[in-house]
Amino acid sequence: MRTHHPVIIVHGGAGHPPEETLSKRLKGCEQAALIGWEILQKGKSALEAVEMAVIELEDNPLFNAGTGSTLNVHGQVEMDAAIMDGRTLKAGAVATVSRIRNPIHLARKVLEDGRHVLLGGEGAHRFARQSGVPEYPPESLIVEDARRRWEKQHGTVGCVALDQAGGIAVGTSTGGLFDKLPGRIGDSPLLGCGTYADDSGGVSCTGNGEAIIRVVMAKTTLDFMRAGSHPMDTAKKAVALLEEKTGGKGGLIIIDKNGKVGYARSTSEMPICVVSGPGKIFTDR
C-alpha cells in the first residue's frame, strides 16, 4: 500500500478582527495544526487528527467555537459542528448545542453511532448524555463581553488533514453569527455547504453562512478541483463565486488527495497554519 506524506491545515475564521489579536490567533492555529500533525505522524487517521486539532481551537477562547463562541440575540451560546471522513463518506454533525464544551467531539460520536448524520438542540444533548459526553453550564462557555464586541466580526474554525494511508478528513466548528436568532443553523454542520470531504479532497469553509449555504460552497469547491484546478486556484475561484453570486464574504481551506493545499479569503484576515513535515510549518493571515 502506498504511503502518503501527511499534511494538515487549520483555519481560525475569516473576518475582520483587530490587529492586536492576530499574532495570538496565528499561534493558536499553529498549536492546533501541530497537535493534529503529531497524530498523523504516528500513523493514525486523518479523522482523529482533525478532531483533536479542532478541539484545541474550541478550547481557545480567541476563536468563535466552543469556549469562545459568540452569543445569539438573547445572550445565549448555540454552537454547530461537523466532521466527515472522505474515504467512507461517513459524517456526523450537531447544531444549536449549548452545553457541550467541544461540539466537534459530539459530532464524532454521531458519526460513530451511524444512525443519523445531523442532530440538533435537545435531541443532540440527549444523545450526548447517552454517549457519555459531559455537559457544562452554558455560562461556562461565555467569555467576557469586551471581546464579544469584536468576535462578531469573524467566525468558525476548521481543519483538513491527509493521513499516511491516503485518508482525508475535515472538521468545522462554530459559535455562529453574533446576535443571531435562536435556532439559527449556519453552513458549518451542513454537508456540502461549510464542510465536505470525499476521495478527491476535503474543504472547510468560514464566513457568511447564509451565503455559503446558497452556493453549496464546500462541494462546489471540490467540483472545481476535479475539473483540473490546483487547490490554491480552486479556493480563489470558489471565494470569488461566493462574492459574485451572493455578495457574501468568506474563506476556505482545502487539501486534495495528493496532499496539495489551497486556501483563500475575501475578508481582511483568515489565520491559517499548514504543517507538511517535521519543521515544515507555514502560517498566513
C-alpha positions in Angstrom: 0.0 0.0 0.0 1.3 3.4 -0.9 2.4 5.6 2.0 1.4 9.2 1.7 3.2 12.2 3.2 0.6 13.5 5.8 -0.4 17.2 5.7 -2.7 19.2 7.8 -4.2 22.7 7.5 -6.3 24.7 10.0 -8.1 28.0 9.8 -9.2 30.3 12.6 -12.1 32.0 10.8 -12.5 34.6 8.1 -13.3 38.1 9.3 -12.0 41.5 10.5 -10.5 41.0 14.0 -8.3 43.8 15.5 -4.7 43.7 14.6 -3.6 43.2 18.2 -5.2 39.7 18.3 -3.8 38.4 15.1 -0.5 37.1 16.4 -2.2 35.2 19.2 -4.7 33.7 16.7 -2.0 32.6 14.3 -0.2 31.0 17.3 -3.4 29.2 18.2 -3.8 27.9 14.7 -0.1 26.7 14.8 -0.7 24.9 18.1 -3.8 23.2 16.7 -2.1 22.1 13.5 0.9 20.7 15.4 -1.4 18.6 17.6 -3.0 17.2 14.5 0.3 16.7 12.8 1.7 14.6 15.7 -1.2 12.3 15.4 -0.7 11.9 11.7 3.0 11.3 12.1 2.2 8.3 14.4 0.2 6.7 11.6 -3.2 7.5 13.0 -6.2 8.6 10.9 -6.9 11.9 9.5 -10.3 11.8 11.3 -8.6 11.6 14.7 -6.1 14.4 13.7 -8.9 16.7 12.6 -11.0 16.1 15.7 -8.1 16.8 18.1 -6.9 19.9 16.1 -10.4 21.4 16.2 -10.8 20.6 19.9 -7.7 22.7 20.5 -9.3 25.6 18.7 -12.6 25.1 20.5 -10.7 25.3 23.8 -9.0 28.6 22.9 -11.3 31.5 23.8 -9.8 33.6 21.0 -11.8 31.7 18.5 -15.6 31.6 17.8 -16.1 28.0 18.6 -16.5 26.0 21.8 -15.4 28.1 24.8 -15.1 31.3 22.7 -18.5 31.0 21.0 -20.4 34.2 20.2 -23.9 34.9 21.6 -27.3 35.0 20.0 -29.8 37.8 20.3 -30.8 36.5 23.8 -27.2 36.3 25.0 -27.1 32.5 24.7 -24.5 30.2 23.2 -25.7 27.9 20.3 -23.0 26.0 18.5 -22.7 23.9 15.3 -20.1 21.4 14.2 -19.5 18.7 11.6 -16.8 16.1 10.9 -16.5 13.9 7.8 -14.4 11.0 6.6 -13.7 11.5 2.9 -12.9 7.8 2.2 -16.1 6.4 3.5 -18.3 9.5 3.4 -19.3 8.8 7.0 -20.2 12.1 8.8 -21.6 13.4 12.0 -22.9 16.9 12.8 -24.6 18.7 15.6 -26.5 22.0 15.5 -27.7 24.6 18.1 -26.0 22.8 21.1 -25.4 25.0 24.1 -24.0 22.8 26.9 -21.1 21.0 25.1 -17.6 22.2 25.5 -16.4 20.5 22.3 -19.1 20.2 19.7 -16.7 18.5 17.3 -16.3 15.6 19.7 -20.1 15.2 19.9 -20.2 15.3 16.1 -17.6 12.5 16.0 -19.9 10.5 18.3 -22.8 11.0 15.9 -20.5 9.7 13.0 -19.5 6.7 15.0 -23.1 5.9 16.0 -24.1 5.8 12.4 -27.8 6.1 12.6 -28.0 9.8 11.7 -25.8 12.5 10.2 -27.1 15.7 11.9 -28.7 16.1 15.4 -29.8 19.4 16.8 -30.9 21.1 20.0 -32.2 19.0 22.9 -32.0 15.8 20.8 -28.3 16.4 20.4 -28.0 17.0 24.2 -29.9 13.7 25.0 -27.6 11.9 22.6 -24.6 13.5 24.3 -25.7 12.1 27.7 -26.3 8.7 26.2 -22.9 8.7 24.7 -21.1 9.8 27.9 -20.2 13.3 26.6 -20.2 15.7 29.6 -22.4 18.8 29.6 -21.4 22.1 31.1 -23.4 25.1 32.3 -23.8 27.4 29.2 -22.3 30.3 31.1 -19.0 28.5 31.4 -18.7 28.8 27.6 -19.2 32.6 27.6 -16.1 34.8 27.7 -16.0 38.4 28.6 -18.2 40.9 26.8 -15.3 43.1 25.8 -14.1 40.5 23.4 -17.6 39.7 22.3 -17.8 43.0 20.6 -15.1 42.1 18.0 -15.9 38.4 17.8 -19.0 39.3 15.8 -16.6 40.2 13.0 -15.3 36.7 12.4 -16.4 33.1 12.9 -15.8 29.4 12.6 -12.7 27.2 12.9 -11.8 24.3 10.7 -9.3 21.6 9.8 -8.5 19.3 6.9 -6.0 16.5 7.0 -4.4 13.8 4.8 -3.1 10.8 6.6 -0.4 8.2 5.7 -2.9 5.8 4.3 -4.3 8.5 2.0 -7.4 9.2 4.0 -8.8 12.7 4.0 -11.0 14.1 6.8 -12.4 17.5 7.6 -14.0 19.2 10.6 -15.6 22.5 11.2 -16.9 24.1 14.4 -18.6 27.5 15.1 -20.5 29.6 17.6 -22.3 31.1 14.6 -23.2 34.7 13.9 -23.2 37.4 16.6 -26.8 38.4 17.6 -28.3 35.6 15.5 -31.9 34.4 16.1 -32.3 31.4 18.4 -32.3 28.2 16.4 -30.3 29.6 13.5 -28.2 26.9 11.8 -25.3 28.0 9.7 -23.3 26.3 7.0 -20.8 24.5 9.2 -22.9 21.4 10.1 -24.4 21.2 6.6 -22.5 18.7 4.4 -21.5 20.2 1.1 -22.0 23.7 2.4 -19.5 24.5 5.1 -17.9 21.1 5.4 -17.2 18.3 2.9 -14.7 15.5 2.1 -14.6 12.7 -0.4 -11.8 10.7 -2.1 -10.7 13.7 -4.1 -10.2 16.2 -1.2 -11.6 18.0 1.8 -12.9 21.5 2.4 -13.7 23.6 5.4 -15.4 27.0 4.9 -15.8 30.1 7.0 -17.7 33.4 6.6 -21.2 34.4 5.8 -23.1 31.2 6.5 -26.3 32.0 4.7 -24.3 32.9 1.5 -22.1 29.8 1.8 -25.2 27.6 2.0 -26.7 29.1 -1.1 -23.7 28.3 -3.3 -23.1 24.9 -1.6 -19.6 26.1 -1.3 -17.6 23.1 0.0 -18.9 20.7 -2.6 -18.7 23.3 -5.3 -15.1 23.8 -4.5 -14.3 20.1 -4.8 -16.1 20.1 -8.2 -13.9 22.9 -9.4 -10.8 21.0 -8.3 -11.9 17.8 -10.0 -12.1 19.8 -13.2 -8.4 20.2 -13.1 -7.6 23.3 -11.0 -4.8 23.4 -8.4 -6.2 23.6 -4.9 -5.0 27.2 -4.4 -6.6 28.3 -7.7 -9.7 26.3 -6.8 -10.0 28.1 -3.4 -9.7 31.5 -5.1 -12.3 30.6 -7.7 -14.8 29.4 -5.1 -14.4 32.5 -2.9 -14.9 34.7 -6.0 -18.0 32.8 -6.9 -19.4 33.3 -3.4 -19.0 37.1 -3.7 -20.2 37.2 -7.3 -23.4 35.2 -6.7 -24.3 36.4 -3.2 -22.2 39.4 -2.2 -21.1 37.3 0.8 -17.6 37.3 2.3 -15.8 34.3 3.4 -12.9 31.9 3.0 -11.9 28.2 2.9 -9.1 25.7 3.2 -8.6 22.6 1.1 -6.4 19.6 0.7 -6.5 17.3 -2.3 -5.8 13.6 -2.5 -2.2 14.2 -3.3 -1.6 16.5 -0.3 -1.7 19.8 -2.2 -3.0 22.6 -0.1 -5.1 25.6 -1.0 -6.8 28.5 0.8 -8.4 31.8 0.0 -10.4 34.6 1.7 -12.3 37.7 0.7 -12.1 39.2 4.2 -9.2 41.2 5.7 -8.0 38.2 7.7 -8.2 34.4 7.9 -5.4 33.0 10.0 -4.2 29.6 8.8 -1.4 27.1 9.5 -0.1 24.3 7.4 2.1 21.5 8.6 3.5 19.2 5.9 6.5 17.7 7.6 8.9 17.9 10.5 9.7 21.6 10.9 7.7 22.4 7.8 5.3 24.9 9.3 3.7 27.7 7.3 1.3 30.3 8.6 -0.6 33.1 6.8 -3.2 35.6 7.6 
